[in-house]
Amino acid sequence: MIIGIDIDDTVAKTNSSLMDAAIRFDKEYLGGRGFKNKEAYSLKELFYWTDEDVSDFMKTVRTGELFTELSPVHNSVFYINKLYDLGYKIYFITRRKNTAHMLKITMKWLEKH
């Protein structure tokens, strides 16, 4: 049997790390504009950011260490390994920007964990 598993926030704790990085970015690079709507999903609606601010943040995140330092979701590695040991073929799925750099970081993270 084949199983597809999303990486971000299913296997890797991505959202909380991105939020921490966004708050730091807002304070350090944008002068602390703060939250516009803490219930929003998109960064532009969450913070008082422009499209350019969002783009700059994502470039910073993608070229930095954030994706290499993510923690695994609790017990995800155990259960994925258990499925693999039971004979399941595992495919990891992601919406991460398809660049050679992101692929390398993602593969390295999966191999580590």
N, C-alpha and C positions, 0 to 999 in steps of 0.2 A: 504494500500500500504506500502511496505517496502522500506526504503531508506538507503543506505550505505554511510557514510560520513567519509572521511579520517580525522584523528586528526591533524597531523602536517602540518602547514601552510594552513590549511583549517579552522580549529577551533582554534588552538593554534599557536601563533607566534613563531615557533620553529627555523627556519633557521637563522633569525637575532640574536637570543639569542645564538645559537650554534656558529655563526661566532664571536660574541663578546667574547665568552668563548675561542674559538680557538686562537684568537689574544692574549688574556691574557695568555693562556697556552704557546704560542710560546715565549712571552716575559719573563714570570716568570720562566718557567721550562726548556726551550730550549735555553735560551740566546738570543732570538730575531733573529732567522734565517730569518724571513720575508717571503714575498710572492714570489713564483716562477712564478705563472700565475694566476692573479686575475679573469680570465674568466673560470678557471677550475671548475669542479664539485666536484671531490674527494679531500679529505684533503691532500693526498699524492701529488697530482698534483698542488694543490693550494699553499701549503707551501713547504719549503725544509725539509720535514719530511720523516722519514723512516716508514716502516710498524710497527715497535715497537712504534714509537712516536704516530702514529695514534691509536694504540691499547691502549696505556697509556692514551691518551686524552679521548677516549671513556669510559674507565673504570672510569676515574675521573668524567666525565659528568654523567654517569649512577648512580654513587654512591653519587653524590653531590645533590645540591638543584635546579639545573637548570630546570629540568622537573616539579618541584613543583611550580616554580615561573614564569612560562610562562604566558604571557598575552593572552587573547582571541583575535582572529582576529575581527576587527571592525564589529559590528552588527551580528556576527555569532551566538551568544547565542540567540539574539532576533529572528532570522529567524528559528533556529532549534526549539526553543520553540513554535513558530508559527506553524511549520509543525506538531509538536507533538500534539498541541491543535486541529489541523485539523484532527487528527486521524492517522497520519502516524506512523509507527513503525520505530524507528531510530536504526541503527546499526553503531557503531563507528569502523572504520578500522584503523589498524596501522601496521607498519613494525618494530616497536620498538622491541628490543630483548625480547623474551618471557621468562622472569624470574619472580619469585614471587615478587621481589622487584619492578621491572618496572610495573608490573600489579597493585600493590598496589598504587604506585605513580600516575599512569594514572587514576585509578578509583577515587582516592581522588581528583585529579584535575578536572575530569569531574563532580563529585558531587559538588565541590565548585563553578564551573562556570555554 
